[in-house]
Amino acid sequence: MEQLFKGLNIGLSGFGFKEDRLLKKKIQEYGGKVSFIVSRATSVLIATPEERLRNGFKVKKATEIGIPVVSVEWLYRSVDQRQKLSEKDFENLSSTSAVSLERICFSIPEPLLD
């Protein structure tokens, strides 16, 4: 497995429990670490469109300290293209399209979701 996200601390914001678990597994599968708080050690924050629109606490904090806030599509496309893509291409909320978490997390076996 490629270590696309090795050395990255990736935060999540606005996702439900099940989605958090799916995304955490995918991030770890590709060498990243999941950060549950936003700090200067956070590399990038993946946030839902709703969380980005309402400027939730983590989104606001990340923006204040200069951490990129991206759509979940950044994760999906990076995995799909087998390279870490530039966060800048996924920061613009208007360019975010709906991406199925099941599509992103396609390789997680069902028993891990229980």
Stockholm file with secondary structure:
# STOCKHOLM 1.0

chainA/1-114         MEQLFKGLNIGLSGFGFKEDRLLKKKIQEYGGKVSFIVSRATSVLIATPEERLRNGFKVKKATEIGIPVVSVEWLYRSVDQRQKLSEKDFENLSSTSAVSLERICFSIPEPLLD
#=GR chainA/1-114 SS CCCTTTTCEEEEESCCHHHHHHHHHHHHHTTCEEESSCSTTCCEEEECHHHHHTTCHHHHHHHHTTCCEECTHHHHHHHHHTSCCCGGGGCCGGGCCCCCHHHHTTTSCGGGGC
#=GC SS_cons         CCCTTTTCEEEEESCCHHHHHHHHHHHHHTTCEEESSCSTTCCEEEECHHHHHTTCHHHHHHHHTTCCEECTHHHHHHHHHTSCCCGGGGCCGGGCCCCCHHHHTTTSCGGGGC
//
